[in-house]
Every structure is written in structure tokens, then in C-alpha cells.
Amino acid sequence: TPFSVRGHDTDGHIEYIDYIAHNWEIPPLKGGWEFYHPPLYYAFWAIWMKLSELLGATREAILADIQTGSLVISILSLLVAAWIAPMIFSEKKQITERTLFVLTVAVFPGLLFNAARINNDVFIQFFSFLALACLLRWWMRGGSPGWWCLSITCVALATLSKANALLLIPVLGLCLLLKKSEPWKR
């Protein structure tokens, strides 16, 4: 369906992408409807928009690309959930639990609804899922600092996509405090 069917604020998101694509700067906070959001999603699609314009793509094609990008990113979020499932349900006999977990995420309204929209929710979902996957991997692998750093990086990227991701910072902190095998110096 067209990108405008399910979004009440789609025009604001497109306006933000347009602003960055044509001015190469973050817009003023009160300059537009959605301009208060962190810029990662909008900067990413602004680069895509500018490159597409240079290659002669129509505005409609560019917006369809952005909408398709939402679908692709939502599918990637589902794949991350499929990666998380065996970490949570690690026993071989828990195949039913793993399957139900992935199927639950697959029909999660927030994932489905945003998969057809032009908005920054797809980025926060993907980076949040990825942060949790890395955090689980770190927790289960005996505290490898690489997974911890990847988790922090994903939370930072999620926060640069939407401020709601700040809620993941206490989760990271609490996990660090509760990880008994992790020496503080490390």
C-alpha cells in the first residue's frame, strides 16, 4: 500500500529527510513537525534520497524505496529475534519454545505496523533487538568485552534513532552490576 496509508505523521518524517538531504545539516528543533527526533534514521535516508536524486529517481520511487527499507529493516529485526531465541531457549528439546518466541515477534503489532511506514521506529526496533542479542551473548559467554561493547554501540545507535532507547541504558547497567563473573577492572 502507499506509504501514507498507515502513517498519521508520515509527512513530518519525509520533511525531516528532505531537510537533511537538501541542507546537509540537522534541522532546527522547532523548524518542523518531527524535527525534535534524533537524526540517525533521517540522515541515513537523506543520503539515500540525495544519491537517488542524482541518479534520476523520481520522488515517488525514492519514497517507495524508503518504505521498502522499513520492510527490510523489520525483517532484519525478526532475524535478530530468531538469533535471540536459541540463546533464551538453549536446550535442544525447547524447539517449540524457540518457534513460539519467533512467531510471537513475527506477529508483534509494532513490528508489522512499522514495516509499512516511513518513520524512525524501524531503526530503534532493529538496534534495540540487536543490543539485547549482544547483551545476551555477553551474559552467556562469560563476559567477553567485545559483545558488551557491541551492545553499548547498538544502544547508542538506537538512541540516535529515537530517544526511547535511553530506557535500555539502565538495563545495560543493571546487567553489568549483576554479572558476578565480570571483574570491575575489566
Secondary structure, 3 states (H helix, E strand, C coil): CCCCCCCCCHHHHHHHHHHHHHHCCCCCCCCCCCCCCCCHHHHHHHHHHHHHHHCCCCHHHHHHHHHHHHHHHHHHHHHHHHHHHHHHCCCHHHHHHHHHHHHHHHCCHHHHHHCCCCCCHHHHHHHHHHHHHHHHHHHHCCCCHHHHHHHHHHHHHHHCCCHHHHHHHHHHHHHHHHCCCCCCCC
